[in-house]
Amino acid sequence: SYSMYYVPALIQTESYAQEIIKGVAPKINSDIHQQRVEARMRRQLLLEGENRPRYRMLVDEAVLHRVVGGPSTMADQLEKILERERSRKATIQVVPFDAGAHASQDSTFVLLEFEDSNLPAVVYVEGLTTAQYFERRSDIDRYREAVDYLRDLALSLRDSLSLIAGLKKKYEQMGPAD
């Protein structure tokens, strides 16, 4: 997955997810809000099983600096990212600010590829009011190309984790005020 604006849903803490969902839909009914948060948390169980998918996140550096829910929420969120990496449930790389213009600066997306060769790859792009799924070969190839470029521009895994750990410490030092 590649995200420009917020931590991908499969790695969000509950408090971070609450803030993101409310931020996107400020007038959302409280029951629907809670259902969406719960659904997001249940989907994360996908990364807990023995046959879990390989999950690679590429995130724009802005995702880590955008304070969602306050410093405490951000510190907890960054710890969850680090824990998912330590437990090998996800891999993360950060596309740094100094990468400049790049192949996917106008799109957040998930590229789903399957080991079963009978299942074609699919790209999921989430928008404000709708989601799109792309299945055409030319679309898939373009998104694969974007992933390759992003991976090349991104910080190494070690440098990405170092940046995340440093920002986590900064948020912890800012205090618990949410």
N, CA, C and O of each residue as an XYZ file, in Angstrom:
712
protein
N       0.851     -1.187      0.000
C       0.000      0.000      0.000
C       0.884      1.233      0.000
O       2.010      1.204      0.498
N       0.375      2.295     -0.552
C       1.044      3.589     -0.501
C       0.046      4.599      0.032
O      -1.081      4.694     -0.455
N       0.469      5.351      1.033
C      -0.399      6.362      1.619
C       0.334      7.692      1.734
O       1.495      7.762      2.137
N      -0.378      8.724      1.368
C       0.168     10.082      1.432
C      -0.348     10.860      2.631
O       0.267     11.843      3.045
N      -1.471     10.430      3.191
C      -2.166     11.285      4.148
C      -2.253     10.723      5.557
O      -2.226     11.483      6.525
N      -2.357      9.409      5.690
C      -2.499      8.820      7.019
C      -1.976      7.390      7.011
O      -1.783      6.792      5.952
N      -1.753      6.855      8.197
C      -1.284      5.479      8.338
C      -2.329      4.554      7.715
O      -3.521      4.723      7.971
N      -1.913      3.588      6.911
C      -2.879      2.662      6.308
C      -3.732      1.955      7.355
O      -3.270      1.666      8.459
N      -4.968      1.684      6.999
C      -5.959      1.136      7.930
C      -5.531     -0.176      8.577
O      -5.884     -0.423      9.730
N      -4.792     -1.016      7.883
C      -4.401     -2.307      8.442
C      -3.398     -2.187      9.590
O      -3.090     -3.180     10.250
N      -2.894     -0.988      9.830
C      -1.900     -0.798     10.887
C      -2.354      0.258     11.904
O      -1.621      0.543     12.851
N      -3.513      0.827     11.733
C      -3.965      1.897     12.629
C      -4.321      1.377     14.018
O      -4.866      0.283     14.164
N      -4.003      2.183     15.039
C      -4.509      1.905     16.379
C      -5.978      2.308     16.402
O      -6.446      3.017     15.512
N      -6.690      1.862     17.404
C      -8.104      2.200     17.481
C      -8.313      3.703     17.634
O      -9.189      4.276     16.986
N      -7.510      4.348     18.488
C      -7.700      5.796     18.686
C      -7.343      6.587     17.433
O      -7.999      7.581     17.121
N      -6.316      6.159     16.717
C      -5.945      6.815     15.462
C      -7.072      6.630     14.446
O      -7.457      7.581     13.765
N      -7.602      5.403     14.343
C      -8.699      5.130     13.406
C      -9.920      5.988     13.734
O     -10.563      6.520     12.829
N     -10.240      6.127     15.013
C     -11.370      6.966     15.413
C     -11.192      8.391     14.903
O     -12.126      8.989     14.368
N     -10.001      8.923     15.071
C      -9.713     10.304     14.643
C      -9.763     10.447     13.130
O     -10.322     11.415     12.614
N      -9.183      9.492     12.419
C      -9.172      9.563     10.951
C     -10.599      9.495     10.405
O     -10.981     10.307      9.562
N     -11.371      8.546     10.876
C     -12.738      8.382     10.374
C     -13.563      9.622     10.689
O     -14.315     10.094      9.836
N     -13.437     10.146     11.877
C     -14.180     11.355     12.263
C     -13.685     12.570     11.459
O     -14.475     13.438     11.089
N     -12.384     12.620     11.196
C     -11.834     13.729     10.414
C     -12.340     13.749      8.984
O     -12.596     14.815      8.423
N     -12.484     12.572      8.395
C     -12.966     12.465      7.016
C     -14.459     12.755      6.939
O     -14.934     13.334      5.962
N     -15.201     12.349      7.977
C     -16.665     12.525      7.987
C     -17.087     13.156      9.321
O     -17.612     12.460     10.190
N     -16.866     14.458      9.493
C     -17.127     15.113     10.781
C     -18.564     14.988     11.288
O     -18.791     15.033     12.497
N     -19.527     14.833     10.396
C     -20.933     14.764     10.806
C     -21.436     13.325     10.913
O     -22.643     13.096     10.977
N     -20.532     12.366     10.934
C     -20.929     10.963     10.948
C     -21.719     10.625     12.220
O     -21.403     11.097     13.312
N     -22.735      9.811     12.047
C     -23.524      9.318     13.172
C     -22.601      8.513     14.084
O     -21.776      7.740     13.598
N     -22.730      8.684     15.399
C     -21.808      8.043     16.344
C     -21.853      6.509     16.258
O     -20.823      5.855     16.423
N     -23.040      5.929     15.999
C     -23.131      4.472     15.864
C     -22.394      3.990     14.617
O     -21.672      2.993     14.659
N     -22.580      4.698     13.519
C     -21.896      4.339     12.274
C     -20.383      4.527     12.440
O     -19.595      3.712     11.960
N     -19.992      5.591     13.110
C     -18.572      5.844     13.387
C     -17.963      4.655     14.123
O     -16.910      4.148     13.736
N     -18.633      4.215     15.188
C     -18.116      3.094     15.973
C     -18.085      1.812     15.156
O     -17.151      1.022     15.291
N     -19.089      1.588     14.308
C     -19.104      0.398     13.456
C     -17.922      0.401     12.494
O     -17.303     -0.637     12.263
N     -17.616      1.550     11.942
C     -16.482      1.644     11.009
C     -15.158      1.389     11.708
O     -14.280      0.716     11.167
N     -15.018      1.928     12.908
C     -13.794      1.688     13.679
C     -13.674      0.195     13.989
O     -12.608     -0.396     13.813
N     -14.766     -0.409     14.450
C     -14.742     -1.843     14.774
C     -14.433     -2.689     13.543
O     -13.678     -3.657     13.632
N     -15.002     -2.337     12.409
C     -14.727     -3.076     11.167
C     -13.248     -2.966     10.804
O     -12.631     -3.946     10.387
N     -12.694     -1.792     10.960
C     -11.274     -1.582     10.661
C     -10.406     -2.439     11.580
O      -9.429     -3.039     11.131
N     -10.755     -2.496     12.847
C      -9.987     -3.294     13.803
C     -10.106     -4.796     13.484
O      -9.127     -5.534     13.600
N     -11.292     -5.238     13.085
C     -11.468     -6.651     12.717
C     -10.662     -7.009     11.473
O     -10.089     -8.096     11.394
N     -10.614     -6.096     10.499
C      -9.835     -6.366      9.275
C      -8.362     -6.567      9.601
O      -7.663     -7.297      8.898
N      -7.893     -5.934     10.648
C      -6.482     -6.064     11.010
C      -6.118     -7.484     11.443
O      -4.945     -7.858     11.424
N      -7.113     -8.270     11.830
C      -6.859     -9.656     12.214
C      -6.269    -10.449     11.052
O      -5.651    -11.493     11.259
N      -6.457     -9.961      9.847
C      -5.877    -10.583      8.663
C      -4.361    -10.738      8.808
O      -3.783    -11.699      8.301
N      -3.725     -9.799      9.494
C      -2.268     -9.832      9.662
C      -1.834    -10.684     10.855
O      -0.639    -10.794     11.130
N      -2.769    -11.273     11.550
C      -2.447    -12.054     12.746
C      -2.365    -13.555     12.492
O      -1.715    -14.263     13.262
N      -2.992    -14.054     11.457
C      -3.057    -15.484     11.219
C      -1.746    -16.081     10.737
O      -0.814    -15.365     10.372
N      -1.694    -17.406     10.744
C      -0.491    -18.097     10.262
C      -0.296    -17.920      8.765
O       0.839    -17.844      8.295
N      -1.373    -17.853      8.020
C      -1.301    -17.685      6.569
C      -1.534    -16.238      6.175
O      -2.190    -15.953      5.173
N      -1.001    -15.342      6.961
C      -1.219    -13.920      6.694
C      -0.499    -13.494      5.414
O       0.501    -14.092      5.018
N      -1.021    -12.465      4.788
C      -0.372    -11.954      3.574
C       0.917    -11.215      3.930
O       1.111    -10.779      5.064
N       1.783    -11.087      2.940
C       2.934    -10.192      3.108
C       2.397     -8.786      2.903
O       1.737     -8.503      1.904
N       2.681     -7.922      3.843
C       2.136     -6.571      3.765
C       3.267     -5.565      3.781
O       4.021     -5.480      4.750
N       3.382     -4.802      2.703
C       4.394     -3.758      2.577
C       3.685     -2.421      2.498
O       2.778     -2.221      1.689
N       4.118     -1.509      3.358
C       3.580     -0.145      3.354
C       4.667      0.796      2.884
O       5.816      0.721      3.318
N       4.285      1.665      2.005
C       5.110      2.805      1.643
C       4.292      4.019      2.061
O       3.152      4.184      1.628
N       4.868      4.861      2.895
C       4.132      6.042      3.351
C       4.950      7.289      3.099
O       6.172      7.294      3.246
N       4.261      8.340      2.721
C       4.892      9.630      2.583
C       5.304     10.107      3.972
O       4.586      9.866      4.943
N       6.426     10.766      4.080
C       6.905     11.244      5.373
C       5.871     12.121      6.082
O       5.827     12.155      7.312
N       5.054     12.818      5.326
C       4.026     13.686      5.918
C       3.089     12.914      6.836
O       2.575     13.471      7.806
N       2.861     11.628      6.537
C       1.991     10.781      7.361
C       2.492     10.755      8.803
O       1.698     10.768      9.743
N       3.801     10.719      8.970
C       4.400     10.610     10.300
C       4.405     11.931     11.054
O       4.447     11.947     12.284
N       4.362     13.030     10.328
C       4.403     14.365     10.944
C       3.010     14.938     11.179
O       2.843     15.841     11.998
N       2.010     14.423     10.468
C       0.645     14.932     10.624
C       0.096     14.421     11.944
O      -0.168     13.227     12.086
N      -0.078     15.311     12.910
C      -0.488     14.914     14.259
C      -1.992     14.632     14.265
O      -2.815     15.544     14.198
N      -2.318     13.360     14.346
C      -3.706     12.897     14.374
C      -4.029     12.529     15.816
O      -3.417     11.619     16.375
N      -4.984     13.227     16.422
C      -5.411     12.890     17.770
C      -4.480     13.336     18.880
O      -4.749     13.047     20.046
N      -3.413     14.016     18.570
C      -2.499     14.509     19.594
C      -1.242     13.657     19.718
O      -1.148     12.582     19.126
N      -0.284     14.144     20.486
C       1.012     13.462     20.614
C       0.920     12.033     21.156
O       1.633     11.148     20.681
N       0.059     11.800     22.134
C      -0.061     10.464     22.720
C      -0.590      9.464     21.688
O      -0.082      8.348     21.585
N      -1.596      9.861     20.934
C      -2.141      9.002     19.880
C      -1.067      8.707     18.842
O      -0.942      7.575     18.375
N      -0.297      9.721     18.485
C       0.763      9.521     17.490
C       1.861      8.601     18.013
O       2.343      7.738     17.279
N       2.264      8.774     19.280
C       3.294      7.904     19.859
C       2.815      6.452     19.849
O       3.566      5.548     19.483
N       1.566      6.237     20.251
C       1.006      4.878     20.244
C       0.942      4.321     18.825
O       1.230      3.145     18.599
N       0.563      5.171     17.875
C       0.460      4.729     16.481
C       1.823      4.340     15.936
O       1.958      3.311     15.274
N       2.817      5.143     16.204
C       4.154      4.829     15.699
C       4.714      3.575     16.370
O       5.434      2.802     15.738
N       4.385      3.372     17.651
C       4.798      2.134     18.323
C       4.150      0.929     17.655
O       4.794     -0.109     17.507
N       2.907      1.044     17.255
C       2.236     -0.079     16.584
C       2.925     -0.397     15.258
O       3.089     -1.565     14.904
N       3.322      0.626     14.538
C       4.048      0.399     13.280
C       5.349     -0.345     13.564
O       5.673     -1.322     12.890
N       6.091      0.122     14.565
C       7.364     -0.515     14.915
C       7.146     -1.962     15.371
O       7.927     -2.849     15.026
N       6.094     -2.192     16.138
C       5.797     -3.548     16.617
C       5.445     -4.460     15.448
O       5.877     -5.612     15.417
N       4.676     -3.971     14.495
C       4.310     -4.790     13.329
C       5.558     -5.154     12.527
O       5.647     -6.255     11.985
N       6.500     -4.256     12.451
C       7.758     -4.548     11.764
C       8.572     -5.570     12.562
O       9.093     -6.527     11.989
N       8.683     -5.378     13.870
C       9.449     -6.309     14.713
C       8.883     -7.722     14.637
O       9.638     -8.695     14.628
N       7.573     -7.838     14.584
C       6.930     -9.160     14.541
C       6.787     -9.685     13.108
O       6.186    -10.734     12.878
N       7.340     -8.952     12.166
C       7.335     -9.327     10.746
C       5.934     -9.460     10.157
O       5.699    -10.263      9.254
N       5.020     -8.669     10.678
C       3.652     -8.669     10.160
C       3.468     -7.598      9.089
O       2.464     -7.581      8.376
N       4.441     -6.715      8.987
C       4.403     -5.653      7.969
C       5.817     -5.144      7.752
O       6.681     -5.250      8.623
N       6.026     -4.598      6.585
C       7.276     -3.930      6.249
C       6.921     -2.496      5.890
O       5.949     -2.245      5.177
N       7.717     -1.561      6.389
C       7.422     -0.155      6.102
C       8.659      0.548      5.573
O       9.781      0.333      6.033
N       8.406      1.397      4.588
C       9.423      2.312      4.098
C       8.786      3.680      3.955
O       7.629      3.815      3.558
N       9.571      4.684      4.287
C       9.101      6.068      4.246
C       9.664      6.759      3.015
O      10.867      6.715      2.759
N       8.782      7.398      2.258
C       9.202      8.229      1.132
C       9.468      9.615      1.714
O       8.532     10.314      2.103
N      10.744     10.019      1.777
C      11.092     11.257      2.481
C      10.676     12.509      1.720
O      10.477     12.493      0.505
N      10.553     13.591      2.477
C      10.222     14.878      1.879
C      11.180     15.228      0.760
O      10.761     15.758     -0.270
N      12.464     14.940      0.945
C      13.442     15.371     -0.052
C      13.423     14.522     -1.329
O      14.240     14.734     -2.225
N      12.494     13.565     -1.414
C      12.338     12.808     -2.662
C      11.753     13.690     -3.762
O      11.870     13.378     -4.947
N      11.124     14.794     -3.359
C      10.550     15.712     -4.339
C       9.347     15.119     -5.046
O       8.633     14.286     -4.487
N       9.126     15.552     -6.278
C       8.016     15.032     -7.076
C       8.288     13.564     -7.376
O       9.421     13.177     -7.663
N       7.242     12.755     -7.306
C       7.453     11.332     -7.543
C       6.242     10.694     -8.212
O       5.232     11.348     -8.473
N       6.374      9.401     -8.480
C       5.434      8.669     -9.324
C       4.020      8.566     -8.780
O       3.095      8.266     -9.535
N       3.829      8.806     -7.499
C       2.482      8.629     -6.964
C       2.102      9.747     -6.011
O       1.450      9.506     -4.994
N       2.498     10.944     -6.329
C       2.220     12.057     -5.425
C       0.764     12.501     -5.454
O       0.375     13.382     -4.687
N      -0.034     11.915     -6.313
C      -1.439     12.315     -6.383
C      -2.394     11.158     -6.087
O      -3.579     11.234     -6.410
N      -1.877     10.078     -5.470
C      -2.744      8.924     -5.281
C      -2.314      8.089     -4.081
O      -1.127      7.834     -3.878
N      -3.287      7.672     -3.298
C      -3.101      6.686     -2.244
C      -3.762      5.413     -2.749
O      -4.890      5.456     -3.240
N      -3.073      4.276     -2.635
C      -3.626      3.063     -3.222
C      -3.110      1.812     -2.526
O      -2.137      1.851     -1.773
N      -3.789      0.700     -2.799
C      -3.358     -0.625     -2.365
C      -3.305     -1.508     -3.602
O      -4.284     -1.616     -4.340
N      -2.166     -2.132     -3.822
C      -1.997     -3.092     -4.912
C      -2.069     -4.485     -4.294
O      -1.227     -4.853     -3.476
N      -3.070     -5.248     -4.686
C      -3.263     -6.604     -4.165
C      -2.804     -7.605     -5.209
O      -3.333     -7.644     -6.320
N      -1.820     -8.411     -4.850
C      -1.327     -9.456     -5.736
C      -1.452    -10.790     -5.006
O      -1.270    -10.856     -3.791
N      -1.759    -11.838     -5.741
C      -2.063    -13.130     -5.148
C      -1.107    -14.202     -5.651
O      -0.681    -14.179     -6.805
N      -0.774    -15.149     -4.762
C       0.091    -16.262     -5.160
C      -0.588    -17.148     -6.195
O       0.068    -17.684     -7.087
N      -1.897    -17.299     -6.074
C      -2.666    -18.103     -7.022
C      -2.689    -17.373     -8.368
O      -3.281    -16.301     -8.490
N      -2.051    -17.954     -9.357
C      -1.942    -17.283    -10.660
C      -3.292    -17.132    -11.365
O      -3.401    -16.385    -12.337
N      -4.319    -17.835    -10.882
C      -5.652    -17.691    -11.466
C      -6.361    -16.433    -10.975
O      -7.375    -16.029    -11.544
N      -5.840    -15.822     -9.933
C      -6.435    -14.596     -9.402
C      -5.648    -13.396     -9.904
O      -4.466    -13.257     -9.588
N      -6.276    -12.541    -10.672
C      -5.548    -11.379    -11.192
C      -5.296    -10.339    -10.099
O      -6.028    -10.270     -9.111
N      -4.276     -9.553    -10.287
C      -3.982     -8.455     -9.370
C      -5.102     -7.420     -9.448
O      -5.788     -7.301    -10.463
N      -5.272     -6.683     -8.367
C      -6.298     -5.647     -8.270
C      -5.685     -4.448     -7.562
O      -4.887     -4.608     -6.639
N      -6.055     -3.258     -7.991
C      -5.648     -2.038     -7.303
C      -6.892     -1.410     -6.698
O      -7.919     -1.266     -7.362
N      -6.784     -1.042     -5.434
C      -7.879     -0.389     -4.706
C      -7.454      1.051     -4.419
O      -6.403      1.297     -3.828
N      -8.294      1.997     -4.849
C      -8.044      3.411     -4.620
C      -9.249      3.971     -3.880
O     -10.372      3.937     -4.382
N      -9.005      4.483     -2.689
C     -10.083      5.004     -1.854
C     -10.195      6.509     -2.049
O      -9.196      7.229     -2.025
N     -11.425      6.972     -2.243
C     -11.678      8.397     -2.388
C     -12.595      8.900     -1.296
O     -13.010      8.135     -0.425
N     -12.907     10.162     -1.336
C     -13.739     10.781     -0.310
C     -15.143     10.190     -0.286
O     -15.692      9.941      0.787
N     -15.725      9.967     -1.455
C     -17.105      9.476     -1.499
C     -17.250      8.095     -2.119
O     -18.339      7.521     -2.106
N     -16.178      7.565     -2.654
C     -16.275      6.265     -3.317
C     -14.907      5.598     -3.353
O     -13.885      6.229     -3.083
N     -14.904      4.338     -3.685
C     -13.662      3.595     -3.884
C     -13.674      3.025     -5.294
O     -14.733      2.733     -5.849
N     -12.501      2.873     -5.858
C     -12.390      2.313     -7.203
C     -11.496      1.085     -7.159
O     -10.535      1.020     -6.392
N     -11.830      0.123     -7.990
C     -11.007     -1.070     -8.158
C     -10.569     -1.109     -9.616
O     -11.389     -0.980    -10.525
N      -9.270     -1.287     -9.829
C      -8.738     -1.370    -11.179
C      -8.238     -2.787    -11.416
O      -7.513     -3.353    -10.597
N      -8.639     -3.350    -12.553
C      -8.254     -4.719    -12.879
C      -7.606     -4.841    -14.258
O      -7.040     -5.883    -14.588
N      -7.689     -3.776    -15.068
C      -7.088     -3.832    -16.413
C      -5.575     -3.970    -16.294
O      -4.942     -3.353    -15.438
N      -5.028     -4.771    -17.148
C      -3.584     -5.039    -17.144
C      -2.766     -3.751    -17.206
O      -1.780     -3.613    -16.482
N      -3.160     -2.812    -18.056
C      -2.398     -1.565    -18.200
C      -2.432     -0.749    -16.903
O      -1.440     -0.116    -16.542
N      -3.569     -0.763    -16.205
C      -3.662     -0.053    -14.918
C      -2.765     -0.724    -13.876
O      -2.024     -0.051    -13.160
N      -2.838     -2.037    -13.800
C      -2.030     -2.786    -12.832
C      -0.548     -2.528    -13.094
O       0.218     -2.286    -12.161
N      -0.149     -2.581    -14.357
C       1.252     -2.329    -14.710
C       1.692     -0.934    -14.281
O       2.811     -0.759    -13.799
N       0.835      0.043    -14.450
C       1.178      1.419    -14.057
C       1.357      1.531    -12.546
O       2.273      2.206    -12.077
N       0.487      0.871    -11.785
C       0.622      0.907    -10.322
C       1.843      0.117     -9.849
O       2.505      0.517     -8.891
N       2.144     -0.993    -10.507
C       3.377     -1.736    -10.170
C       4.605     -0.864    -10.415
O       5.545     -0.849     -9.620
N       4.575     -0.144    -11.523
C       5.675      0.763    -11.849
C       5.804      1.832    -10.755
O       6.913      2.153    -10.329
N       4.677      2.379    -10.304
C       4.699      3.381     -9.237
C       5.293      2.798     -7.960
O       6.082      3.462     -7.287
N       4.927      1.568     -7.620
C       5.484      0.916     -6.427
C       6.999      0.784     -6.566
O       7.736      1.050     -5.616
N       7.460      0.378     -7.739
C       8.906      0.241     -7.954
C       9.612      1.581     -7.762
O      10.641      1.647     -7.090
N       9.072      2.640     -8.342
C       9.672      3.964     -8.189
C       9.656      4.415     -6.733
O      10.650      4.936     -6.226
N       8.529      4.212     -6.069
C       8.420      4.620     -4.670
C       9.413      3.858     -3.796
O      10.063      4.444     -2.930
N       9.525      2.572     -4.022
C      10.468      1.756     -3.249
C      11.895      2.254     -3.455
O      12.686      2.285     -2.513
N      12.225      2.643     -4.685
C      13.570      3.157     -4.978
C      13.817      4.517     -4.319
O      14.939      4.814     -3.909
N      12.780      5.333     -4.220
C      12.919      6.659     -3.606
C      12.893      6.615     -2.080
O      13.432      7.497     -1.412
N      12.264      5.585     -1.543
C      12.045      5.504     -0.099
C      13.351      5.307      0.655
O      14.347      4.822      0.117
N      13.306      5.699      1.913
C      14.419      5.403      2.805
C      14.551      3.894      2.934
O      13.581      3.165      2.723
N      15.733      3.424      3.276
C      15.912      1.996      3.528
C      15.032      1.599      4.709
O      14.549      2.457      5.447
N      14.831      0.319      4.878
C      14.049     -0.164      6.014
C      14.654      0.341      7.317
O      13.936      0.836      8.186
N      15.957      0.219      7.455
C      16.641      0.662      8.688
C      16.433      2.159      8.916
O      16.108      2.575     10.028
N      16.615      2.963      7.884
C      16.455      4.409      8.030
C      14.994      4.782      8.290
O      14.715      5.716      9.042
N      14.068      4.055      7.671
C      12.641      4.302      7.909
C      12.296      4.042      9.369
O      11.623      4.851     10.008
N      12.763      2.901      9.897
C      12.480      2.554     11.289
C      13.139      3.536     12.249
O      12.573      3.865     13.291
N      14.314      3.996     11.907
C      15.005      4.985     12.733
C      14.226      6.299     12.782
O      14.082      6.901     13.846
N      13.728      6.737     11.637
C      12.923      7.955     11.577
C      11.657      7.796     12.415
O      11.302      8.694     13.180
N      10.983      6.673     12.277
C       9.744      6.429     13.018
C      10.024      6.398     14.524
O       9.277      6.988     15.304
N      11.085      5.720     14.933
C      11.429      5.647     16.361
C      11.761      7.028     16.910
O      11.375      7.359     18.031
N      12.478      7.841     16.124
C      12.811      9.193     16.562
C      11.577     10.068     16.721
O      11.469     10.830     17.682
N      10.655      9.959     15.785
C       9.413     10.742     15.881
C       8.544     10.251     17.036
O       7.888     11.051     17.703
N       8.536      8.956     17.272
C       7.789      8.408     18.409
C       8.308      9.021     19.709
O       7.530      9.446     20.563
N       9.612      9.059     19.843
C      10.225      9.637     21.050
C       9.849     11.117     21.186
O       9.555     11.594     22.282
N       9.862     11.825     20.072
C       9.483     13.246     20.087
C       8.042     13.413     20.575
O       7.760     14.280     21.402
N       7.133     12.579     20.059
C       5.733     12.667     20.483
C       5.584     12.318     21.961
O       4.781     12.930     22.665
N       6.345     11.345     22.431
C       6.292     10.983     23.849
C       6.752     12.141     24.728
O       6.196     12.366     25.803
N       7.746     12.861     24.280
C       8.277     13.997     25.036
C       7.329     15.191     25.030
O       7.392     16.048     25.912
N       6.452     15.243     24.035
C       5.491     16.348     23.942
C       4.411     16.220     25.011
O       3.737     17.199     25.332
N       4.244     15.029     25.560
C       3.261     14.842     26.623
C       1.997     14.187     26.147
O       1.782     14.027     24.945
N       1.154     13.803     27.093
C      -0.033     13.015     26.788
C      -1.229     13.826     26.284
O      -2.243     13.241     25.904
N      -1.137     15.124     26.272
C      -2.304     15.961     25.905
C      -2.797     15.608     24.512
O      -2.103     15.838     23.521
N      -3.983     15.055     24.443
C      -4.630     14.729     23.150
C      -5.696     15.724     22.855
O      -6.357     15.632     21.821
